């Protein structure tokens, strides 16, 4: 999935779990635009990626596979 489609999926998953990107931003004391940019894959922040993934019940590697290559070099 591309950045925008994953972003929509992430927002949906967070909403279903009773939270939002804005709430994650507040929890991490960062700007909402930072969290949105990370969600869209425009910038990287391991801390924000991990918080988004945990809140959405995914792993960071599931949401941003190009950021977390498999040990054998494959993209699973």
LOFIFI-450386 format. One record per residue: residue in one letter; x negated, y negated, z negated of N, C-alpha, C in turn; residue number from 1. Coordinates in Angstrom, 1 decimal. Layout:
N
+-----+--------+--------+--------+--------+--------+--------+--------+--------+--------+-----+
! res !    nxx !    nyy !    nzz !   caxx !   cayy !   cazz !    cxx !    cyy !    czz !   n !
+-----+--------+--------+--------+--------+--------+--------+--------+--------+--------+-----+
!   A !      X !      Y !      Z !      X !      Y !      Z !      X !      Y !      Z ! NUM !
...
+-----+--------+--------+--------+--------+--------+--------+--------+--------+--------+-----+
This chain:
76
+-----+--------+--------+--------+--------+--------+--------+--------+--------+--------+-----+
! res !    nxx !    nyy !    nzz !   caxx !   cayy !   cazz !    cxx !    cyy !    czz !   n !
+-----+--------+--------+--------+--------+--------+--------+--------+--------+--------+-----+
!   X !   -0.8 !    1.2 !    0.0 !    0.0 !    0.0 !    0.0 !   -0.9 !   -1.2 !    0.0 !   1 !
!   X !   -0.4 !   -2.3 !    0.7 !   -1.1 !   -3.5 !    0.7 !   -0.9 !   -4.3 !   -0.6 !   2 !
!   X !   -1.7 !   -5.4 !   -0.8 !   -1.6 !   -6.2 !   -2.0 !   -0.2 !   -6.7 !   -2.4 !   3 !
!   X !    0.5 !   -7.2 !   -1.4 !    1.8 !   -7.8 !   -1.6 !    2.8 !   -6.7 !   -2.0 !   4 !
!   X !    2.8 !   -5.6 !   -1.3 !    3.8 !   -4.5 !   -1.6 !    3.5 !   -3.9 !   -3.0 !   5 !
!   X !    2.2 !   -3.7 !   -3.3 !    1.9 !   -3.2 !   -4.6 !    2.3 !   -4.2 !   -5.7 !   6 !
!   X !    2.1 !   -5.5 !   -5.4 !    2.6 !   -6.6 !   -6.3 !    4.0 !   -6.5 !   -6.7 !   7 !
!   X !    4.9 !   -6.3 !   -5.6 !    6.3 !   -6.1 !   -5.9 !    6.6 !   -4.8 !   -6.7 !   8 !
!   X !    5.9 !   -3.8 !   -6.4 !    6.1 !   -2.5 !   -7.1 !    5.7 !   -2.7 !   -8.6 !   9 !
!   X !    4.6 !   -3.4 !   -8.8 !    4.1 !   -3.6 !  -10.2 !    5.1 !   -4.4 !  -10.9 !  10 !
!   X !    5.6 !   -5.5 !  -10.3 !    6.6 !   -6.3 !  -11.0 !    7.9 !   -5.5 !  -11.3 !  11 !
!   X !    8.3 !   -4.6 !  -10.4 !    9.5 !   -3.8 !  -10.7 !    9.2 !   -2.8 !  -11.8 !  12 !
!   X !    8.0 !   -2.2 !  -11.8 !    7.7 !   -1.2 !  -12.9 !    7.6 !   -1.9 !  -14.2 !  13 !
!   X !    7.0 !   -3.1 !  -14.3 !    7.0 !   -3.9 !  -15.5 !    8.4 !   -4.2 !  -16.0 !  14 !
!   X !    9.2 !   -4.7 !  -15.1 !   10.6 !   -5.0 !  -15.5 !   11.3 !   -3.9 !  -16.1 !  15 !
!   X !   11.2 !   -2.7 !  -15.5 !   11.8 !   -1.5 !  -16.0 !   11.3 !   -1.1 !  -17.4 !  16 !
!   X !   10.1 !   -1.5 !  -17.7 !    9.5 !   -1.2 !  -19.0 !    9.7 !   -2.4 !  -20.0 !  17 !
!   X !   10.5 !   -3.4 !  -19.6 !   10.8 !   -4.5 !  -20.5 !    9.7 !   -5.5 !  -20.6 !  18 !
!   X !    8.9 !   -5.7 !  -19.7 !    7.8 !   -6.7 !  -19.8 !    7.6 !   -7.4 !  -18.4 !  19 !
!   X !    6.7 !   -8.2 !  -18.3 !    6.4 !   -9.0 !  -17.1 !    5.0 !   -9.4 !  -17.0 !  20 !
!   X !    4.6 !   -9.9 !  -15.8 !    3.3 !  -10.4 !  -15.6 !    3.0 !  -11.6 !  -16.5 !  21 !
!   X !    4.1 !  -12.4 !  -16.7 !    3.9 !  -13.6 !  -17.6 !    3.7 !  -13.1 !  -19.0 !  22 !
!   X !    4.3 !  -12.1 !  -19.4 !    4.1 !  -11.6 !  -20.8 !    2.7 !  -11.1 !  -20.9 !  23 !
!   X !    2.2 !  -10.4 !  -19.9 !    0.8 !   -9.9 !  -20.0 !   -0.1 !  -11.1 !  -20.1 !  24 !
!   X !    0.1 !  -12.1 !  -19.3 !   -0.7 !  -13.3 !  -19.4 !   -0.7 !  -13.9 !  -20.8 !  25 !
!   X !    0.4 !  -14.0 !  -21.4 !    0.5 !  -14.5 !  -22.8 !   -0.3 !  -13.6 !  -23.7 !  26 !
!   X !   -0.1 !  -12.3 !  -23.6 !   -0.8 !  -11.3 !  -24.5 !   -2.3 !  -11.5 !  -24.3 !  27 !
!   X !   -2.8 !  -11.7 !  -23.1 !   -4.2 !  -11.8 !  -22.9 !   -4.8 !  -13.2 !  -23.0 !  28 !
!   X !   -3.9 !  -14.2 !  -23.2 !   -4.3 !  -15.6 !  -23.3 !   -5.0 !  -16.1 !  -22.0 !  29 !
!   X !   -4.4 !  -15.7 !  -20.9 !   -4.9 !  -16.2 !  -19.6 !   -3.7 !  -16.8 !  -18.9 !  30 !
!   X !   -4.0 !  -17.5 !  -17.8 !   -2.9 !  -18.2 !  -17.1 !   -2.1 !  -17.1 !  -16.3 !  31 !
!   X !   -0.8 !  -17.4 !  -16.1 !    0.0 !  -16.5 !  -15.3 !   -0.5 !  -16.3 !  -13.9 !  32 !
!   X !   -1.0 !  -17.4 !  -13.4 !   -1.5 !  -17.3 !  -12.0 !   -2.7 !  -16.4 !  -11.9 !  33 !
!   X !   -3.5 !  -16.3 !  -12.9 !   -4.6 !  -15.3 !  -13.0 !   -4.1 !  -13.9 !  -12.9 !  34 !
!   X !   -3.1 !  -13.6 !  -13.7 !   -2.5 !  -12.2 !  -13.7 !   -1.9 !  -11.9 !  -12.3 !  35 !
!   X !   -1.2 !  -12.9 !  -11.8 !   -0.5 !  -12.7 !  -10.5 !   -1.6 !  -12.4 !   -9.4 !  36 !
!   X !   -2.7 !  -13.2 !   -9.4 !   -3.7 !  -13.0 !   -8.4 !   -4.4 !  -11.6 !   -8.6 !  37 !
!   X !   -4.6 !  -11.2 !   -9.8 !   -5.1 !   -9.8 !  -10.0 !   -4.1 !   -8.8 !   -9.5 !  38 !
!   X !   -2.8 !   -9.0 !   -9.8 !   -1.8 !   -8.0 !   -9.4 !   -1.8 !   -7.9 !   -7.9 !  39 !
!   X !   -2.0 !   -9.0 !   -7.2 !   -2.0 !   -9.0 !   -5.7 !   -3.3 !   -8.5 !   -5.1 !  40 !
!   X !   -4.3 !   -8.3 !   -6.0 !   -5.6 !   -7.8 !   -5.5 !   -6.5 !   -8.9 !   -4.9 !  41 !
!   X !   -6.1 !  -10.2 !   -5.2 !   -6.9 !  -11.3 !   -4.6 !   -8.2 !  -11.6 !   -5.4 !  42 !
!   X !   -8.1 !  -11.3 !   -6.7 !   -9.3 !  -11.4 !   -7.6 !   -9.4 !  -10.1 !   -8.4 !  43 !
!   X !  -10.5 !   -9.9 !   -9.0 !  -10.7 !   -8.8 !   -9.9 !  -11.0 !   -9.2 !  -11.3 !  44 !
!   X !  -10.4 !   -8.5 !  -12.2 !  -10.6 !   -8.6 !  -13.7 !  -10.3 !   -7.3 !  -14.3 !  45 !
!   X !  -11.3 !   -6.6 !  -14.7 !  -11.1 !   -5.3 !  -15.3 !  -10.1 !   -5.3 !  -16.5 !  46 !
!   X !  -10.2 !   -6.4 !  -17.3 !   -9.4 !   -6.5 !  -18.5 !   -7.9 !   -6.7 !  -18.1 !  47 !
!   X !   -7.7 !   -7.6 !  -17.1 !   -6.3 !   -7.8 !  -16.6 !   -5.8 !   -6.6 !  -15.9 !  48 !
!   X !   -6.6 !   -6.0 !  -15.0 !   -6.2 !   -4.8 !  -14.3 !   -5.7 !   -3.7 !  -15.3 !  49 !
!   X !   -6.5 !   -3.5 !  -16.3 !   -6.2 !   -2.4 !  -17.3 !   -4.9 !   -2.8 !  -18.1 !  50 !
!   X !   -4.7 !   -4.1 !  -18.4 !   -3.5 !   -4.4 !  -19.1 !   -2.3 !   -4.3 !  -18.2 !  51 !
!   X !   -2.3 !   -4.7 !  -17.0 !   -1.2 !   -4.5 !  -16.0 !   -0.9 !   -3.0 !  -15.9 !  52 !
!   X !   -2.0 !   -2.2 !  -15.6 !   -1.8 !   -0.8 !  -15.4 !   -1.1 !   -0.1 !  -16.6 !  53 !
!   X !   -1.6 !   -0.4 !  -17.8 !   -1.1 !    0.2 !  -19.0 !    0.4 !   -0.2 !  -19.2 !  54 !
!   X !    0.7 !   -1.4 !  -19.0 !    2.1 !   -1.9 !  -19.2 !    3.0 !   -1.3 !  -18.2 !  55 !
!   X !    2.5 !   -1.0 !  -17.0 !    3.3 !   -0.4 !  -15.9 !    3.3 !    1.1 !  -15.9 !  56 !
!   X !    2.6 !    1.7 !  -16.8 !    2.4 !    3.2 !  -16.9 !    1.7 !    3.8 !  -15.7 !  57 !
!   X !    0.7 !    3.2 !  -15.3 !   -0.2 !    3.7 !  -14.3 !   -1.6 !    3.6 !  -14.8 !  58 !
!   X !   -2.6 !    4.1 !  -14.0 !   -4.0 !    3.8 !  -14.2 !   -4.4 !    2.7 !  -13.3 !  59 !
!   X !   -5.5 !    2.0 !  -13.6 !   -6.0 !    1.0 !  -12.7 !   -6.3 !    1.6 !  -11.3 !  60 !
!   X !   -6.9 !    2.8 !  -11.3 !   -7.2 !    3.4 !  -10.0 !   -6.0 !    3.7 !   -9.2 !  61 !
!   X !   -4.9 !    4.0 !   -9.8 !   -3.6 !    4.2 !   -9.0 !   -3.2 !    2.9 !   -8.3 !  62 !
!   X !   -3.3 !    1.8 !   -9.0 !   -2.8 !    0.5 !   -8.5 !   -3.8 !   -0.1 !   -7.5 !  63 !
!   X !   -5.1 !    0.0 !   -7.8 !   -6.1 !   -0.6 !   -7.0 !   -7.2 !    0.4 !   -6.6 !  64 !
!   X !   -6.9 !    1.4 !   -5.8 !   -7.8 !    2.5 !   -5.5 !   -9.2 !    2.0 !   -5.0 !  65 !
!   X !   -9.2 !    1.0 !   -4.2 !  -10.4 !    0.5 !   -3.6 !  -11.4 !   -0.1 !   -4.7 !  66 !
!   X !  -10.8 !   -0.5 !   -5.8 !  -11.6 !   -1.0 !   -6.9 !  -12.2 !    0.1 !   -7.8 !  67 !
!   X !  -11.7 !    1.3 !   -7.7 !  -12.1 !    2.4 !   -8.5 !  -12.3 !    3.7 !   -7.7 !  68 !
!   X !  -13.4 !    3.7 !   -6.9 !  -13.6 !    4.9 !   -6.0 !  -13.8 !    6.1 !   -6.8 !  69 !
!   X !  -13.4 !    7.2 !   -6.2 !  -13.5 !    8.5 !   -6.8 !  -15.0 !    8.9 !   -6.9 !  70 !
!   X !  -15.4 !    9.7 !   -7.9 !  -16.8 !   10.0 !   -8.1 !  -17.5 !   10.7 !   -6.9 !  71 !
!   X !  -16.7 !   11.4 !   -6.1 !  -17.2 !   12.1 !   -4.9 !  -17.2 !   11.2 !   -3.7 !  72 !
!   X !  -16.8 !    9.9 !   -3.9 !  -16.7 !    9.0 !   -2.8 !  -15.4 !    9.0 !   -2.0 !  73 !
!   X !  -14.5 !    9.9 !   -2.3 !  -13.3 !   10.0 !   -1.6 !  -12.2 !    9.1 !   -2.2 !  74 !
!   X !  -11.2 !    8.7 !   -1.4 !  -10.1 !    7.9 !   -1.9 !   -8.9 !    8.7 !   -2.0 !  75 !
!   X !   -8.6 !    9.2 !   -3.2 !   -7.5 !   10.1 !   -3.4 !   -6.3 !    9.3 !   -3.9 !  76 !
+-----+--------+--------+--------+--------+--------+--------+--------+--------+--------+-----+
